[in-house]
Amino acid sequence: MSQNNYCVIMAGGIGSRFWPQSRVACPKQFVDFFGMGKSLLRQTYERFSRIVPVQNIIVSTHSDYSELVRQQLPELPCEQILHEPAHRGTAPSMAFAAYHIRTLNPNANIVMAPADQLILDEASFANDMQRALNYASLNDVLVTVGIKPTHPETRYGYIQAGDDAVDGFTKIKTFTEKPEYDFAQLFVNSGEFFWNTGLFIWNVNTIIDTMMKMLPDMSQRLSTIFSQEPDRDKRRSALYECYESFPNISVDYAVIERASNVYMQLGTFGWADMGRWDDIYRYSSKDADGNVVTSGRVEFYNCKNNLVSADNKLVILQDLDGYLVNDTEDVLVICKKDEDDDFKKFRNSVLLKHGEGYM
């Protein structure tokens, strides 16, 4: 493993679509959705521990979740956890991580990885990440990873790749964020578009130089803090004073869609973004009737295609088809598992009527 290769695991999100399993106090990246004894964060950490030196793995999270990170990754030293004082989107988070890493290694190559993704072929994933890190170390490029779509998914962004690939990397033509179904179908049929995984690979100097052009005010403040405050505590204090003033914007909008040096690597591994309950169902082991139980004991009677999570309970279900049954200590939800809009409605209604105690 190259000592110049780093990974930043982005673990600061709220994960509201997985309510009530995902809560403000314990968002989805810290939840074991598959009954494996490992959260999504833990799986991500172990995945990258086989790709980069463990001392080069950094977790970037909201300051409210730093204790959860320490609990789930007890072997991770405290200095490898970056505390974001506010939820300001992925662009400030990635910029913060880049400036921090450059103080450790001015030649660093970085994989930016969300903590909530499912990778089905770990060996192919590791090979692709090593190739991307090597390419970014030799070229002034920002690399994103695209996946050939299997269906017209409207929750993912799409990348339109160019015609000519060099060493397996293709210059990007366009990005499209979460298209309507008809457009997604056209993208899939065209063969030119790929799912945007949100995995980014770059050299630390390339991303800092690009950020300075795209977000100059924020970048200049970070540059000043990291050049003038060698003491970690003083640096953190200075960062906390200005972080909330940073733009609340994703790196996709702020940088990737505007930069001219963005290239796509075609991912050869199975991939899914864990964004809603139906994703958990799709990638879980099922019984003969298509039912999934991630926790608890369940007796099914004339039931099929259901997803059940019920800690410490025996559950009896009859005549259900395509339902989610999610039972936590204080909330029970029974609804169609693929009704994503309804789920947002449920959560918002509970917040309005019953307050933040159930969030």
N, C-alpha and C positions, 0 to 999 in steps of 0.2 A: 504494500500500500504506500502511495506517495504521501509524505508528510505535508505536502502542499495542498492536499485535497480536504475540504471541509464539507460538512452538511449542517444546514440550519433547518430544524424542524419547527414549522409554524403551528403553534398550539394555543392560540389566543382567542379562538372563535367561541361563540355562544351556543351554536347548534340547536336553535329553537325548533327546527322541524322534527326533532326527535323527542320533543316533550311528550309525556312526562318523564321518560327515562333520562333525558338530558335536561339538567336544571342549570339555573344561573350559578349555583354553587358547585356544580359538577357537570360541565358540558360534555358533549358527545365524545370528544377525543379521549376522555378519561373513563369511558364506559366500555364494559365488555359485552358487546352486543351479540356475539356468537357463542357465548358460553364456553370459551376457550381458557378462561382464567387469565386473559391478557386483554388490556384495553387497546384501542386503536393506536394510542400514543406508544404503548409498550411494543406493539408489533412494528411500528415504524422505526423506533429506536433499534430494535434487534435487526431489522432489515439493513439499516445503514451501518451497523457495527461490522458488517461483513464487507463493506465497500470502502469506508474511510476509517482512519485510526479513531478509536473511541474517544481519545482526548481532543479530537477535532469535531466532535458532534456537539452542537449547541441547540438548545431549545429556547425559542422565543415565545413568550407567553405573557398574558396580562398579569400584572402584579398580584391580582386576587387569586391566581391559580398556581403561584410558584410553590406553595406547600403541597398541592396535589402532584406536581411534577416531581418533587423530592420524594414523596411517598411511593410513586409508581416507578421511579428510576432512582433508587437509593444509591446506586453506584455512580451516578452522575455528580461530579463536584459542583458546589454552589456557583463557582465562577463560570460554569458552562450553561447557566440559566440566565437569559436576558429578560429583564422585567419591563414590560411596556406599561407605563402609568395610565394609559387611556386607550380605548378602542379607536384607532384612527385609520384602519385599513391596511392592506398589505404593502403599499408603497413606503410609508414611513417605517413600518416594521422591517422591511428588507433593507432600507437605507441604514437604519440603526445597526442592524446585524453586519452590514458590509463595513461600516466605519469601525465597528468593534473588532472585526476579524483582521482588518488591515493593521491595527495596532499589534496584533499577534504575529502576523505573517504578511508582509507586503506583496508576496507572490501567490497568495492563496487563490485556489479555484474552488467555487462554492456550488453545491446543489441546494436549492431552496425547495423544501418538500412539505406539503400540507400533512398534518398529522392524522387526517381522517380518510385516507385512501386505502383501497384494497388492491393488493398485487397478487395475482394468481400464479405467475411463473417467476419465482424469486431469482433463479439462476439467470434467466434472460434479462431480468431487470438489472441485476448487478452488472452484467456485461454491457448493457446499454448505458448505464450511468458512468462506467469507466471510460467508454468511448467518448461520451459527451464531455467529461472532465478533461480528457486529453485534448479534444478539439478546441475547447474553450481556452486551454492553457497556451495554445499555439496560434490562436486567431483572435482578432478584436471583434468578437461576436457575442450576442446574447442568444442562447439556445433555449428553445422550448420543445417539449416532447408532445408529439401528436399520436393519436391512436386511430386506426381505421375504424370508422363507425359500423356497428352491426345493426342499428335501427335508428330511426329519426328521433333522437332524444332532444327534447326542447329545454332541458335544464343545463346543458353544457354549452360552452362557447365552441366555435368552429374556426379552424385554421384553413385557409386556402393556400396550398403549397405551390411553388413555382414548378417549372418543367424540368429543370436541370439540377441534379443532385451531385454534389462533390463530396466524396468520402462518406456518403450516406446522409449528408446534411443539405437541406434545400432552403433557399431564400423564400421568405414569406411574402405572399401577395397581399392578402387581406385577413382581417379578423372579423368575426361576427359573433356578438354576444347573444346567447339564448334566443334563437330564432323561433318564430311561430312554426307550428307543425308542418304546414305546407312547404315552407322554405327548408326546414330540416330534411324533409323528404327529397327535395331537389338536390340538396347538398350530398346526401347519401348516394343518390342515383348518379350524380356527376362523376364520382370517383376522385374529385380534386380536393375534397374537404375532409378534415380530420378533427376528431375531438381534441380540444385543448385541455391537457391534463393539469395545468397549473404547476407542473414541475419545470423549474428554470435552472439553467446551469450557465455560469459565467466566471470570468476572472474578476477578482475584487476590484482591480483598477478600471476595468471596462465598465462595470456597473456604476461605480462612483462617478466616473467621467460622464456617463450617460445621464445619471440622475442630476448632476450639476447643470446640465443643459435643460433638462425637462422640468425640474423642480428646484430652481436655483436658490430661492430663499431658504427652504428647508435644508438643502444640502450645505449651504454656507454656514448655517447655524450648527449643523452637526460637525462640519469640518473644524469650526472654531472650538467647539467643546472638546473634540477628540485630540486636537493639536495642543490645546492649552491646559488641559486637565489630566495629567498622567495618573493621578490618584483615582482609583476606581470609585470610591465613595463620593468624592467631589464631582466626578464626571456624572455619576448617577443623579446627584442633586441638581446639577445644571441642566441635565436632560429633562428631569421632572418639571422644571420650571417652564420649559418651552414646548413640551411634547403635545399638549392639548391644542396649541396654536397651529400645529401641522395640518395640512389638508387631509380630510377623511376621504381617501381615494385608493383604489386598487392599483397594483403595479401594472395590470393589464391596460387600464385606461391611461394611466400617467406616463408609462414608458413603452411597454411592449407594442402597443398599437401605433405609436408615433415614431419610434426609432427606425432607422434605415438599415441597421445591421443585425436584424433578427432572423435566425435560421431555425428550421424545424428538423428534429431528428424523429424518424418514425419508430415508435416504440414497438417492440416485438413481444411484449409481455401482456398477459391479461390484466386489465385495469378497470377499476370502477371507483367513482367518487361516492362515498357514503353520504347521500344527501337526504334520503327519506326512508321510511319504513319498508317500502317495497324493495329497496336495494338490499336490505338485510334478508328479506325473504328470498330474493333471487339467488343469493350466493350462499344460502344455508342448506344443510342436508335435510332432505324431506322424507317423510314416510311414504308408504304406497299410495296414499290418498293426497299427497302433496302438502301435508301439514308440517309445520315447523314449530318446534318447542325449544326456545333458547334457555329457559329456566322454569323451574316448577315441575309439577306432575300433572299431566292432563289426560283425561279420558274423553275420547272422541266418539260420538254417535252420529253417523250419517253426516260427517263433516269433511270438507276438502279445501285445500289451498289456503289454509289459515296460518297466521303467525301469532304465537302465544308466548308471552313473557310474564311469569307470575311467581315471583320469589316467595319461597316458603309456603306455597299453597297447593292444595289439590284442587284442580279445576275440572268441572264437568261441562262439556259443550255438546250441543245437539243442533243439527240442521243449519250449520253455518258454512258459507262458501265465500272465500276471499276476504275474510275479516282479520283485523288486528285486535287482539285482546292483550292489553298491557296493564298490568296491575302492579303499582308501586305501594309504598307504605301509606300514602295519603290520597292517591288518585287512581281511579280505574277508568280506562278508556276502552270502549268497544265500538269499532267503526270499520268501514271498508278500508282495507290497508293501502289502497292506491289512490285515495282521495286527498291529494296533497293540499288543495285549496281549502277543503273542509278542515284539515288539521290546523292550518293557520287560524281559521275562524274559531275553532274550539279554544285554542290557546289565548287568543285575543279576548274572547268573551269571558273566559275565566279570570283573566287579568283585570278586566273592567268590573266584573261583578263581585269578585272575591279577593282582589288585591294580589300583592306580590308574594304572599306566603306560599302559593302553589307553583310559583315559577322556579 
